[in-house]
Amino acid sequence: VFSRKIVGWQVYAEERSALASEVLRDLCAREAIQPDQVILHSDNGGPMKGATMLATLQALGVMPSLSRPGVSNGNPYSESLFKTLKYRPAYPLKAFDTLFAARAWVGALVRWYNHEHRHSAIRFVTPAQRHANLDQDILDRRAALYESARQRNPLRWKRRKRNWQRVDAVHLNPDHIDNQGAAPQRPNQERKAA
């Protein structure tokens, strides 16, 4: 969520908890994810809540978070990514002929999204730049360039300046965050003692 980078993906012929677990183990190894470092927010599908996947999450120290049943916007970032994918000019109009063709198409999409697509919500840097912590330098250079251009031609820059400040805080559902950063309790939700 913080970088918007697609850090792991795979295309299989079928959905199974064991296959999802395989992708997650590979992802945690590649990204050097430590126990208790991340929360995996997913839909309520069988592969994500199957015993194999839950055991893998526990072994890796990854906290599971499942969307509520029947709620399509549990993860607005994933929904936004799906829309971006579907509106790509090369989005296929018919089914892929082979599993290899599907994987090749998704691989090209992921490369484009991570390394070329400048994401508006993270100040028009790529998800890969943000993920690698390169965005602050890029944003500082952009701010300096804009200020220099404004100094040379102030009449062109009468309106508000573009904000090139790094977005430091990202929340899954920001409308549920109060001023202290904690999610407000729903009226019918009881607090559970630890």
Order of alpha helices (4+ residues) and beta strands (2+ residues): alpha-beta-alpha-alpha-beta-alpha-alpha-alpha-alpha
